[in-house]
């Protein structure tokens, strides 16, 4: 690990990371135990607001009428929200990489999760080696890139294929900062960031009906908050309010009104 003279590191002893697949599996099991019906591979094609304050949802398999609808549609927000909700969201494609270290393999099994600020709007992050996950490589990726310009209008237009030379910018950083990680590429996958202008979440009621709740815990850092966001959404759906302060995430905030 190579630090420049003007760089310092801060260690947070209580920090950690979540295994998303395990978390999702446990949340689904908990939901089923509480009586939820879970429908897989069922695309929502439209929803409509009814005069009696109910909602009708049409999917690829049928039609559902409900008193409340929570829309957590991520990168498809623009397509799903329609003209009723003009929110300045934009998409950015990210690629996640798993490299095989060329040295200090045992140390990469023990390193903490980290994020490294490179200045000028760029930073990268990574995790310790996780055996059996993506061939046991060490995950590393850019979180923010000032030069990022891949902002497709619709997520279905995004290339999910990772090209051979796409790892070059990240490898250049690794050679400067963590040269022991500049090894064989074991795996890679692309994902999408759904970004608000201030990079905070969006959690609020539909402007035309409190029967629909909008939720986009997004901007590339939402998953670790999924439990509390779920609690907030349940509060809004059942009670119409929440004890959590969500003023920072409302539709009527300066960053979304400019």
C-alpha positions as CSV (number, residue, x, y, z in Angstrom):
1,X,0.0,0.0,0.0
2,X,1.5,3.3,-1.1
3,X,0.4,6.6,0.5
4,X,1.5,10.0,-0.9
5,X,3.0,12.4,1.5
6,X,-0.2,14.4,1.8
7,X,-2.4,11.3,2.4
8,X,-3.5,9.8,5.8
9,X,-5.4,6.7,6.7
10,X,-8.2,6.5,9.3
11,X,-9.2,3.1,10.8
12,X,-12.7,2.6,12.1
13,X,-12.6,-0.4,14.4
14,X,-16.4,-0.9,14.3
15,X,-16.8,-0.7,10.5
16,X,-17.6,-3.8,8.5
17,X,-19.4,-5.0,5.4
18,X,-22.5,-7.0,4.5
19,X,-22.9,-10.0,2.4
20,X,-25.7,-8.9,0.1
21,X,-26.8,-12.4,-1.1
22,X,-27.0,-13.6,2.5
23,X,-28.9,-10.5,3.6
24,X,-31.4,-10.7,0.7
25,X,-32.0,-14.4,1.4
26,X,-32.6,-13.8,5.1
27,X,-35.0,-10.8,4.3
28,X,-37.0,-12.9,1.9
29,X,-37.3,-15.8,4.4
30,X,-38.4,-13.3,7.1
31,X,-41.0,-11.8,4.8
32,X,-42.4,-15.2,3.9
33,X,-42.6,-16.1,7.6
34,X,-44.6,-13.0,8.1
35,X,-47.1,-14.0,5.4
36,X,-45.7,-12.2,2.3
37,X,-46.3,-13.6,-1.2
38,X,-43.2,-13.2,-3.3
39,X,-43.4,-13.2,-7.0
40,X,-40.2,-13.9,-9.0
41,X,-39.6,-13.0,-12.6
42,X,-42.8,-10.9,-12.9
43,X,-42.4,-7.6,-14.6
44,X,-44.6,-4.7,-13.6
45,X,-45.8,-3.1,-16.8
46,X,-47.9,-0.2,-15.4
47,X,-49.7,1.1,-12.4
48,X,-52.7,3.5,-12.1
49,X,-54.1,5.7,-9.4
50,X,-57.8,5.1,-8.8
51,X,-60.5,7.6,-7.6
52,X,-61.0,5.7,-4.3
53,X,-57.3,6.2,-3.4
54,X,-56.5,2.6,-4.3
55,X,-53.9,1.5,-6.8
56,X,-54.1,-1.0,-9.7
57,X,-50.9,-2.7,-10.8
58,X,-50.6,-4.6,-14.1
59,X,-47.8,-7.1,-14.5
60,X,-46.7,-9.7,-17.1
61,X,-48.8,-12.2,-15.3
62,X,-51.9,-10.4,-14.2
63,X,-53.5,-7.5,-12.4
64,X,-53.5,-6.5,-8.7
65,X,-55.6,-4.0,-6.7
66,X,-54.1,-2.6,-3.5
67,X,-54.5,0.1,-0.9
68,X,-50.8,0.9,-1.0
69,X,-48.0,0.5,-3.5
70,X,-44.3,1.0,-2.8
71,X,-42.2,1.6,-5.9
72,X,-38.5,0.5,-5.4
73,X,-37.6,0.4,-9.1
74,X,-34.0,1.7,-9.0
75,X,-32.6,2.5,-12.4
76,X,-36.1,2.1,-14.0
77,X,-37.5,5.0,-12.0
78,X,-37.8,7.4,-15.0
79,X,-39.6,4.8,-17.1
80,X,-42.0,3.8,-14.2
81,X,-42.7,7.2,-12.7
82,X,-43.7,8.7,-16.0
83,X,-44.4,12.4,-16.7
84,X,-46.1,12.8,-13.3
85,X,-42.8,12.9,-11.5
86,X,-40.0,14.9,-13.1
87,X,-36.9,14.0,-11.0
88,X,-33.4,14.8,-12.3
89,X,-32.1,11.3,-11.9
90,X,-29.2,10.0,-14.0
91,X,-27.6,6.7,-14.5
92,X,-23.9,5.8,-14.4
93,X,-22.5,2.4,-15.2
94,X,-19.9,0.9,-12.9
95,X,-17.8,-2.2,-13.2
96,X,-16.8,-4.4,-10.2
97,X,-13.6,-6.4,-10.5
98,X,-12.1,-9.4,-8.6
99,X,-8.3,-9.6,-8.9
100,X,-5.9,-12.3,-7.7
101,X,-3.2,-10.6,-5.6
102,X,0.4,-11.1,-6.8
103,X,1.8,-10.8,-3.2
104,X,0.6,-10.5,0.4
105,X,-2.2,-12.9,-0.1
106,X,-2.7,-13.5,3.6
107,X,-2.9,-9.8,4.3
108,X,-5.6,-9.4,1.7
109,X,-7.7,-11.9,3.6
110,X,-7.5,-9.7,6.7
111,X,-7.7,-6.1,5.4
112,X,-10.7,-4.1,6.4
113,X,-13.2,-2.8,3.9
114,X,-11.9,0.6,2.6
115,X,-12.5,3.6,0.4
116,X,-9.6,5.6,-0.9
117,X,-10.0,9.3,-1.9
118,X,-7.8,10.1,-4.9
119,X,-8.9,13.7,-5.1
120,X,-10.5,15.5,-8.0
121,X,-13.8,13.6,-7.5
122,X,-12.3,10.2,-7.9
123,X,-12.2,7.4,-5.3
124,X,-12.1,3.6,-5.2
125,X,-13.0,1.0,-2.7
126,X,-12.5,-2.7,-1.9
127,X,-13.1,-5.6,0.3
128,X,-11.0,-8.4,1.8
129,X,-10.6,-11.7,-0.1
130,X,-13.7,-13.9,0.2
131,X,-13.1,-17.6,-0.5
132,X,-15.5,-19.2,-2.9
133,X,-16.9,-15.8,-4.0
134,X,-16.2,-14.9,-7.6
135,X,-13.3,-17.4,-7.7
136,X,-12.0,-16.1,-4.3
137,X,-10.6,-12.9,-5.7
138,X,-10.3,-9.5,-4.0
139,X,-13.1,-7.1,-5.0
140,X,-12.1,-3.5,-6.0
141,X,-13.9,-0.9,-8.0
142,X,-14.3,2.9,-8.6
143,X,-17.1,4.4,-6.5
144,X,-16.8,7.9,-8.1
145,X,-15.1,8.9,-11.3
146,X,-15.0,12.5,-12.3
147,X,-14.6,11.5,-16.0
148,X,-17.6,9.1,-15.9
149,X,-19.9,10.0,-18.9
150,X,-21.7,6.7,-19.5
151,X,-25.2,7.9,-18.7
152,X,-27.8,6.0,-20.7
153,X,-31.3,7.2,-20.9
154,X,-32.8,3.8,-20.1
155,X,-31.2,1.0,-18.2
156,X,-32.2,-1.5,-20.9
157,X,-29.8,0.3,-23.2
158,X,-26.8,-0.3,-21.0
159,X,-24.1,-2.8,-22.1
160,X,-23.7,-5.4,-19.4
161,X,-20.7,-6.8,-21.2
162,X,-17.3,-5.8,-19.8
163,X,-14.8,-5.1,-22.5
164,X,-11.2,-6.3,-22.3
165,X,-9.6,-2.9,-21.7
166,X,-12.1,-1.5,-19.3
167,X,-9.9,-2.4,-16.3
168,X,-7.0,-0.2,-17.5
169,X,-8.0,3.0,-15.5
170,X,-8.4,0.9,-12.3
171,X,-5.2,-1.0,-12.9
172,X,-3.3,2.2,-13.3
173,X,-4.5,3.3,-9.8
174,X,-3.7,-0.1,-8.3
175,X,-0.2,0.0,-9.6
176,X,0.3,3.3,-7.8
177,X,-1.6,2.6,-4.6
178,X,-1.9,-1.2,-4.1
179,X,0.5,-2.9,-6.6
180,X,0.1,-6.3,-5.0
181,X,-3.5,-6.3,-6.2
182,X,-2.6,-5.7,-9.8
183,X,-2.8,-9.4,-10.7
184,X,-4.9,-11.8,-12.7
185,X,-8.5,-10.7,-13.4
186,X,-10.7,-13.5,-12.0
187,X,-14.1,-12.0,-12.5
188,X,-16.0,-8.8,-13.3
189,X,-19.6,-7.6,-13.5
190,X,-21.3,-4.3,-14.4
191,X,-23.9,-2.5,-12.3
192,X,-25.8,0.8,-12.4
193,X,-25.8,3.7,-10.1
194,X,-29.1,5.7,-10.0
195,X,-28.0,9.2,-8.9
196,X,-29.9,12.2,-7.6
197,X,-28.1,15.6,-8.0
198,X,-27.1,15.7,-4.3
199,X,-26.5,11.9,-4.2
200,X,-29.0,11.4,-1.3
201,X,-31.9,9.0,-1.3
202,X,-35.4,9.6,-2.5
203,X,-38.2,8.5,-0.1
204,X,-41.5,10.2,-0.3
205,X,-45.2,9.9,-1.3
206,X,-46.3,10.2,-4.9
207,X,-47.2,13.9,-5.5
208,X,-50.7,12.9,-6.6
209,X,-51.5,10.2,-4.1
210,X,-50.4,8.9,-0.7
211,X,-51.4,5.5,-1.9
212,X,-48.0,5.3,-3.7
213,X,-44.7,5.6,-2.0
214,X,-41.5,6.2,-3.9
215,X,-38.3,4.8,-2.7
216,X,-34.9,5.0,-4.3
217,X,-32.2,4.3,-1.7
218,X,-29.7,4.7,-4.4
219,X,-26.7,6.8,-5.5
220,X,-24.4,3.8,-5.1
221,X,-24.6,3.5,-1.3
222,X,-28.1,2.3,-0.5
223,X,-27.9,-1.4,0.3
224,X,-26.4,-1.1,3.8
225,X,-29.4,1.0,4.8
226,X,-32.0,-1.5,3.5
227,X,-33.2,-2.6,6.9
228,X,-34.0,0.9,8.1
229,X,-35.3,2.0,4.7
230,X,-37.7,-1.0,4.8
231,X,-38.8,0.1,8.3
232,X,-39.5,3.6,7.0
233,X,-41.5,2.4,4.0
234,X,-43.5,0.1,6.3
235,X,-44.2,3.1,8.5
236,X,-45.3,5.2,5.6
237,X,-47.5,2.5,4.2
238,X,-49.3,1.6,7.4
239,X,-49.2,4.8,9.4
240,X,-48.8,7.6,6.8
241,X,-45.7,8.9,8.7
242,X,-42.5,7.7,10.3
243,X,-40.5,8.7,13.4
244,X,-37.4,8.7,11.3
245,X,-36.4,12.1,9.9
246,X,-36.6,11.8,6.1
247,X,-36.6,15.5,5.3
248,X,-33.3,15.0,3.5
249,X,-34.9,12.5,1.1
250,X,-38.2,14.3,0.2
251,X,-39.2,15.3,-3.3
252,X,-39.5,19.0,-2.3
253,X,-35.8,19.5,-1.4
254,X,-33.6,22.1,-3.1
255,X,-31.5,19.7,-5.1
256,X,-34.6,18.2,-6.8
257,X,-36.3,21.6,-7.4
258,X,-33.5,23.5,-9.1
